[in-house]
C-alpha cells in the first residue's frame, strides 16, 4: 500500500469523526486533559462505532496485515486525540494478537520515539487496551520487554512500562517487574512517572500491603504527595499515618 492510499484511509475515518464531533465535548476534554492536546469533540463510544463502520465499509480486513498495521499506527501521527484513540482501538479490536509481539514492540517504540504520545490519556488507553492484552497473550517474555521501557528517556514510554501492568497486580509472576519499574519511575522528576507508581502501589496493596509499605519506607523521599496518597489509599488509618510521618517527617 502506498503512503497516499494510507493517508486516504485515515482521512476517510477523520471525516466520519468530524461529522459526529461536538464543541462542548471538545472544550471539556481540552480543559480536563491539558498537555496542549487537541480534540475534535468525539466520545469513545462514537469513536468505536465510527471505527467499526469505517472498517466494514472500507473492507480493511481484506488488506494485507502489514498494511493494516501501518494504517493503525498512522493514526498516532495525527494531531487530534480522537485519531490517536482510533489507532488504539484499531490495534485492540483487530490487530494486537495477529503479529509476533516482538515486531509490535519494535513498531510501538517508534510511536514514542516520534513523540506521537504526549499525554496521560492516550498513554494509559494504549497501555490498558493494547499492551495489557499483549502481556496476557504472550506472558513473561513480552512482559519483560515492555518492562525494559522503564529506562526510556521518554516519560510516556517510561510510564507505559508500568501502567501496562495495572490489570495484573494480583499476578505474583509480575510483581518483581512492577517493583523494579516503580523503583526507577519514582526517582524521576516528572509528575506522571510518579503518579504511575502511586497507581500501581495502590493496586498492589490490595493483596500485599506489607510489600507496598516496605517500598514506600525505602523510597519515601522521592514521593510527591499526590503519588503517596494514591499509593496508601487502601491501607488502614494507622498504616497511612505511619508512612506519612516517615515521608513528611511529621
C-alpha positions in Angstrom: 0.0 0.0 0.0 1.3 3.4 -0.9 1.5 6.3 1.6 -1.2 8.1 -0.4 -3.5 5.1 0.0 -2.8 5.0 3.7 -3.5 8.7 4.1 -6.7 8.4 2.2 -8.0 5.7 4.5 -7.0 7.7 7.6 -8.6 10.8 6.1 -11.9 8.9 5.5 -12.2 8.0 9.1 -11.3 11.5 10.1 -14.2 12.8 8.0 -16.5 10.4 9.8 -15.3 11.6 13.2 -15.7 15.3 12.2 -19.4 14.6 11.4 -20.2 13.5 15.0 -17.9 16.0 16.7 -19.3 18.2 19.4 -17.9 21.6 20.5 -18.9 21.2 24.2 -17.3 17.8 24.3 -14.1 19.2 22.7 -13.9 22.1 25.2 -14.5 19.8 28.2 -11.8 17.4 27.2 -9.2 20.0 26.4 -9.8 21.6 29.8 -9.6 18.3 31.6 -6.6 16.7 29.8 -4.5 19.8 29.2 -0.9 18.9 27.9 -1.7 21.0 24.8 -3.8 18.2 23.5 -6.3 18.9 20.7 -9.7 17.3 20.5 -12.3 17.1 17.8 -15.1 16.5 20.4 -15.9 12.9 19.9 -16.6 10.4 22.8 -15.1 6.9 23.0 -18.4 5.1 22.1 -18.7 7.2 19.0 -15.0 6.7 18.0 -15.6 2.9 18.5 -18.7 2.9 16.3 -17.2 5.1 13.5 -14.2 2.9 13.5 -16.3 -0.2 13.2 -18.4 1.2 10.3 -15.2 2.5 8.6 -13.6 -0.9 9.0 -16.5 -2.6 7.3 -17.2 -0.1 4.6 -13.5 0.2 3.5 -13.1 -3.6 3.8 -10.0 -3.1 6.0 -9.8 -6.8 6.9 -9.1 -7.6 3.2 -5.8 -5.7 3.3 -2.5 -7.5 4.0 -1.9 -7.5 7.7 1.2 -5.4 7.5 -0.8 -2.7 5.6 -3.4 -2.8 8.3 -0.8 -2.3 10.9 0.7 0.7 9.0 -2.8 2.3 8.8 -3.4 1.7 12.6 -0.1 3.3 13.5 -0.6 6.2 11.1 -3.4 7.4 13.4 -1.0 8.0 16.2 0.9 10.6 14.0 -2.3 12.7 13.6 -2.8 15.8 15.8 -6.2 15.1 17.2 -6.6 12.9 20.3 -9.6 11.1 18.8 -7.4 10.0 15.9 -4.8 8.6 18.2 -7.5 6.8 20.2 -8.9 5.4 17.0 -5.4 3.9 16.4 -5.5 2.4 19.9 -8.9 0.9 19.3 -7.9 -0.4 15.9 -5.0 -2.3 17.5 -7.2 -3.6 20.3 -10.1 -4.9 18.3 -8.4 -6.1 15.2 -4.6 -6.5 15.3 -2.7 -6.9 18.6 -2.9 -10.7 18.6 -2.2 -11.2 14.8 1.5 -10.3 15.0 4.6 -11.6 16.7 4.8 -9.5 19.9 8.5 -8.7 19.2 7.5 -7.0 16.0 4.8 -5.0 17.7 7.1 -3.9 20.5 9.5 -2.6 17.9 6.8 -0.7 16.0 5.4 0.7 19.2 8.8 2.1 20.2 8.6 4.2 17.0 5.4 5.9 18.3 7.3 7.0 21.4 10.5 7.9 19.6 8.4 10.2 17.3 6.6 11.8 20.3 3.2 10.8 19.0 2.0 10.0 22.5 2.4 13.1 24.8 -0.4 12.9 27.4 -1.5 10.5 30.1 -4.9 9.9 28.5 -3.6 8.4 25.2 -0.7 6.7 27.1 -3.0 5.0 29.5 -5.5 3.9 26.9 -2.7 2.4 24.9 -1.4 0.6 27.9 -4.7 -0.8 29.1 -6.2 -1.6 25.7 -3.2 -2.8 23.8 -0.1 -3.5 25.9 -2.0 -5.2 28.7 -3.7 -7.7 26.4 -0.4 -8.4 24.8 1.0 -9.4 28.1 -1.9 -11.6 28.8 -1.5 -13.2 25.4 2.3 -13.7 25.5 3.3 -13.9 29.1 6.6 -13.2 30.8 8.8 -12.7 27.7 6.6 -9.9 26.4 6.1 -8.5 29.9 9.9 -8.2 30.4 10.3 -6.4 27.1 7.7 -3.9 28.0 9.1 -3.5 31.5 12.5 -2.6 30.0 11.0 0.6 28.8 11.4 1.9 32.4 14.9 3.1 31.2 13.5 5.3 28.4 14.2 9.0 28.3 10.6 9.5 27.1 8.4 9.9 30.2 5.4 8.4 28.4 7.2 5.3 27.3 8.5 5.0 30.9 5.0 5.4 32.3 3.8 2.7 29.8 6.4 0.3 31.3 4.4 0.3 34.5 0.8 1.2 33.6 0.7 -1.8 31.2 0.6 -4.0 34.3 -2.3 -2.2 36.0 -4.6 -5.2 35.4 -2.0 -7.7 36.7 -1.2 -6.6 40.2 -2.8 -9.7 41.6 -0.5 -11.9 39.5 2.6 -12.8 41.5 4.8 -13.6 38.5 4.8 -9.9 37.5 5.4 -8.3 40.9 9.2 -8.1 40.7 8.9 -6.5 37.3 6.4 -3.9 38.7 8.5 -3.2 41.7 11.6 -2.8 39.6 9.9 -0.2 37.4 8.4 1.5 40.5 11.9 2.0 41.9 13.0 3.7 38.7 10.0 5.8 38.0 9.7 7.1 41.5 13.2 8.6 41.2 12.3 10.6 38.1 11.3 14.2 38.4 8.2 14.0 36.1 4.9 14.1 37.8 3.4 11.4 35.5 6.2 9.0 36.2 5.5 9.3 39.9 1.7 9.1 39.6 2.1 5.8 37.7 3.9 4.4 40.8 1.1 5.6 43.1 -1.5 3.9 40.9 0.3 0.5 40.8 1.2 0.6 44.6 -2.5 1.2 45.4 -3.5 -1.9 43.5 -0.6 -4.0 44.8 -1.6 -3.0 48.4 -4.9 -4.9 48.0 -3.0 -8.2 48.1 0.4 -7.4 49.6 0.3 -4.2 51.7 3.4 -5.1 53.6 5.4 -5.2 50.4 4.0 -1.8 49.5 4.8 -0.3 52.9 8.4 -1.6 52.6 8.7 0.1 49.2 7.4 3.4 50.5 9.6 3.3 53.6 12.6 2.7 51.3 11.8 5.3 48.6 9.7 7.7 50.6 12.0 10.7 49.9 11.1 10.5 46.2 7.4 10.7 46.6 5.2 13.7 45.8 2.1 14.0 48.0 -0.2 13.0 45.0 1.6 9.7 44.4 2.0 8.9 48.0 -1.7 9.4 48.9 -2.8 7.3 46.0 -0.3 4.6 46.9 -1.5 4.3 50.5 -5.2 4.8 49.7 -6.2 1.2 50.6 -4.2 1.0 53.8 -5.5 1.3 57.3 -5.6 4.7 59.0 -2.7 3.8 61.3 -0.6 2.5 58.4 -1.2 5.7 56.5 -0.2 7.8 59.4 3.0 5.8 59.9 4.0 6.2 56.3 3.1 9.9 56.1 5.2 10.6 59.2 8.2 8.8 57.6 7.8 10.6 54.3 6.8 14.0 55.5 8.7 13.9 58.8 5.7 15.0 60.9 
